[in-house]
Amino acid sequence: MVDGDEGRGRTDRPRRADARRNQKALLDAAAAVFVRSGVEAPVRDIAAEAGVGTATIYRHFPTRADLIVGVYRHQVEACAEAGPELLASCPTPYTALARWIDLFVDFLVTKHGLAGVLQSDSAGFETLHAYFLDRLVPVCGDLLDAATAAGEIRADLSPYELMRATGNLCIGAERDPRYDARRLVSILVSGLRRPE
């Protein structure tokens, strides 16, 4: 009996790891589709991006709101983890900051659709917004501090101000093909450079 239990335990663990990997792949695919097409994109587009059937998506995320909240949390974690990785791998702290802001812009395009989906649950939206700030403001602060310490950028901007300005530049970008939020955000980030 013990042998059977040990065998069962071994097969359960890989399934759980596989389920986590599958869920991450679904969230990555959904995020990519949401960035391209908005949060109202058809589930079949997300399934095609992930290479799975729509039933697989519904098994993990029974409602569109569940999927959007899952993508939101997944992207917050990806942005949070990317900060230290970029600082370690980029040639300069300023380059790391600029690349992190690019990731943040992708996240914001998805985030803007969240409010509409969660309209009836303002408490849920407030909780997610607090989670977003708690996870990302310190990461942005570390990137700004590193670039400031390296003498690459001015020192008079808070992480919250930079994130808020970036967010404001992204509002409505998904509805106007003539408006290139990423270009305007890159101008904002260029403006952080210290005068020579």
N, C-alpha and C positions, 0 to 999 in steps of 0.2 A: 504494500500500500504506500509506503514511503517512497519507493522508487517511482510509482505512478504519479505521486504528487510532485516529486522533483521534476519528472518529465513534463508534467503539465505546466509547472512554473516556468520552465525554460521556453516552452512554446508561447506562453502568454507574453513574456517580455518582448520578444521580437515583434509580436503583433502590436503591442502598445507603441513601440518605437516606430514601426511602420505607419501606424495610425497618425502619430505626431508628424512624421515626414509628409504623409499624404495631406494632412490638414494644412501644413506650411505651404505645400505646393499649390493647394487650392487658394489659400490666402494671397500668395504671390501672384497667381493668375488673375484673381479677382481685382487685386490692386492695379495690375497692368491694364486690365480692361476698363476699370473705373477711371484711370488717368486719361485713357484715350477717348472713352465714350460716356463717362459720367456714371453715377450710381444707379441710374435706371436702365443700364445696359441689360439686355436679355441674359438670363441664366445660361442659355445654350451657348452664348459667346464665351462666357467664363469657362464652361465645361470644355469647349473646343480648345481654349487657350491652355487649360490644364491637362488636356488629353484624357478626360474621363467623361462618363455619362452624367446627365443632369441629376439622376437619382443619387449619385455619389455626393453631389453638392447638397442636396436636400437632406441626406442622411446626417451630414455634419452641421448644416445650417438650415433648420426647418423653415425659417422666414427670411425675407430680404433684409429686414432689420438686423437679424442675427448675423447675417453675412457681413453687412456693412459695419456693425460694431466689431466683429471679429477682424475685419480688414483694418479698421481704425486702430485697434489695440496692437495688432501685428506691426503696422507701420510705425506707431509710436516706439515700440521696442526696437525695430530695425534702425530708426533714426537715433535712438539713445545709444545703441551698440556701435553705430557707425562713427560717432564722434571720436572716441579713443582710438579706434582702428585707423581712421584717417590721420589723426595726429601722429600715429606711429609710422604710417606708410608714406605720407606725402612729403615732398621735398621741403616745404615750409609750412608753418602754422597758418599763414594766410591762405595758401592753396587748400589746406584741410578745411578751413572755414568756408571757402567758396564752394568746395565740393559738397560739404554738409548742407549748405543752404540750397543747392540744387536738389538734394534728396528731400529736404524740407518742403520745397515747392511742389514736388510730386505728391507728397503727403497732403499738402493743403488743398490741392485740386480735388482729392478724394474727400477730405474733411468737409468741404463746403456743401456737399450733398447730404451730409449727416443730419444737419438740423432739420431739413424737410422730412426726412424719414422718421425722426424721433419727435416730431412736433407734439404729439400727445403725451410724451414722457419727458417733460422738461427737467425733472429731477435726474433722470438717467443721463440726459445730455450734460447737465451741470457736473455730475460725477465724472463723466468721461473728460470733460474740459479740465477739471482739476487734476485728473490723472495725467493728461497731456502736459500741463504746465509743470507738475511735480517732476516728471521724467525728463522733459526737454529743456527747460530753462537752465538747469545746472550744466547740461552738456554744452549748450550754446555758450554759457559763461566760461567754461573751460577753454573752448576754442578761442573766444575773444581774449581771454587772459593770456593764452599762449602767444597769439599774434601780437598783442600789446607788448608783452615781455620781450618779444623778438624785435620790437621797434618797427613792425610792419604797418600797424594801423593806429589811428587816433585812440585815445583812451577814454573818451567822453560819451560812450554809448553803452547802455545796459543790455544784457541779453534779451530781456523782455521787450525793450524798444525795438531791437533789430528784428525779433520774431514778429512783433506786431506790425512793423512797417512792411515786412515781407508778406505777411498775410493780407494786409490791405491792398498791396499791389496785385495779389492773385484773385481778388474778389471779381467775379463776373467773367474771368478769362475763358472759362469753358463755354460761355454763350456767345462770344464775339471773336470770330476767326481773324479779325483785323488787329486784335489786341494781343501782343506778345508779352505776357507777364514775365516769362523767364528772362527776356532781354532787359526789361525794366529792373528786375531784381539784380541782374548782373551789373547794371549801372549803379544801383544802390550799393552793392558790395564793393565795387571799384571806388566809390566815394569814401569808403572807410580808410583807404590808404593815407598814410601820413604825407603831407606835402614834402617834396624833396628840398 
